[in-house]
Amino acid sequence: MNVTSFVVETQPGMSGAVLRDLALMDRISVFGVKDDRMVVVLESATPDELEAMTAALQNLEFVTGVNPVFSAHE
């Protein structure tokens, strides 16, 4: 199991739209939102899955940045 946190940045005023998209994704939790930034935690089974999940975050409409903060691998 891999647990990785990110600060996700959105276009101004678009964090609500990104939150709606994140709610549809599996194994993604949001732990805080302030202005156009949010703390997102991904849980993945393998490094390849983490890479795919990170790419999905980066490709969401209105997302301008996906910045890793912490990662733990078991």
N, C-alpha and C positions, 0 to 999 in steps of 0.2 A: 504494500500500500504506500502510495506517495501522497503527501499532503503539502500543497504549495499555496502560498498566499500572494496576492497581487494587489497593487493599487491600479484600478482601472479609471482612466480619464475619458470624459465624454465631451462632445461639443457643448457649448454653453446652453443650459436649459434643457438638455436632452437626457438627463440621468433617469428620468421616469420611463422613457421609452426603452432605454437599455435595461432597466430593472425588469420590465415586462418580458423582454427577450430572455434574460437570465433565468426567470422563473420557469421557463419552458425547458431548460437544460437540466440534465441529470448530474448529480454529485457536485453541484456548485452551490455554495452558500454565500450570502452577502452579510457582512458583519458591521457595516456602517456606511453611511452616505453623508457627505458634506459637500455642498455646492455641486461641482461637476466631477467629483472624485468619489470612488467607493472602494472598500476593502472587500475583496472576493477571495474565497478559499476553494480550491479544486481538490478533489480526492480521486486519484487514478490508481489503477491496478499495476500499470507498467509505465516505464519512461516514454514509450511510443504513444500510449494513450494520453499521457500528460502533454506531449507535443501536439497531438491532434486537438485536445481541448483548448490549449493555449492559442492555437491557430484559429479555432472557432471564435474565441473571445476577440481576437484581433480583427476578425472579419465582420463582427457585428456592426450594423449601421449605427452611426453616430459615435463610435468608439475612436478616440484619437491616440490613446496610449494604453499599453498593458505592461506594467512595471513590476517584476518579481521582487518580493520582499524577503520571503523565507521559504525554505523547502526542507522537508524531512522524508527520508526514505526508509522503510522497514524491510 
